[in-house]
Amino acid sequence: MKNDIKINNLLLYSIFFITLMGSAFHFVYDLTGKIKLVGIFVPINESVFEHLKLAFYPVIIWYFAFYFIYKRKLNLKFSKVFTLMTISILISIILILALYYTYTGALGISSTFLDIFIYFLAITIAQLIIIKFYKRIIFTTSKFYLSLAIIITLAVSFTIFTFYPPNIPIFIEKN
């Protein structure tokens, strides 16, 4: 029970860590002189697709740090943490896309403030859902392998489409 409270608190703290890291990642590509390798992990332009990296790599970094720092102290299972990480990423990405395209399509406006708000909201909601999932979900090997396949697919997609983006709206830089 004590471990569950500690895990819940750490997952709440993760909201701050992930959003702070994601906010910093937004500027890294320009600050590093536009190094292509760096561009795999951070946005290289203002397209919606590139900004999804802010809900991908910071979440991965946090969950891996969480696992390796607390695995013994909190008796964490890698497959469970990895599956939760994947769920968090998927929820964040889906929320960002749904909310962004809803407000831009419905209202016909573009707002940096709303974009940032949506990012923070998506990460927050995803992590709060993970807190609920942590105790309730039954983890299996098949869920872990599905999660692994999803993460690999997303990582490969981010890499390929960063350098070879299709000519469709999600990949086109916003004005």
Steps between C-alpha positions, in 0.01 A plus 500: 500500500783740589667423165176575316480845658865566412441385140188720471696800628786434258254472213352836605850653509559359154252751359732783598814318384358392162346838416814687608720270292262522205502878522880502500513251213307748287809721475781243493524457123567869438727529805720213376549657159242275332695176538310233305551229763343729761207554263400137537406567863374859499284711267686635196212722387157619605295216349251317718683172435834634624338621820372152579863418584447714811247242619722207401864536598457688832247235610745222408783672688284546809372143510845351449645725773207413727555129445878496543500728804211331683489141373640345818358745750145473360523148356423620147461260210651620172220359285238680709683834493566466126135424428387796712748721314354390167144566617603845621662583166201381300253695715714814476540480123131425440392788726742746341380412151130494591506826695723683252299406194172560684586853603668598174226343290203608710619850580715556194774658708859427588628579848841431648346537846240231424766273348706522818191454718400191300849352548488551878142373517575187295802406712306566821198294396720214377693482826183519710354212299822303557461548876159332471630227268800415716309299759216375281651374179622143472832491322592217269791414277285559193416854620869566550587381148216702351629804689851433373373477142310829540802684641732366230247594230463851638876550538567380145214717370631808678845438355391435141234770483729760655724476195245387239165654596202424275327802351191485722383760756629335819855514360481853359649778708246742644531867404 
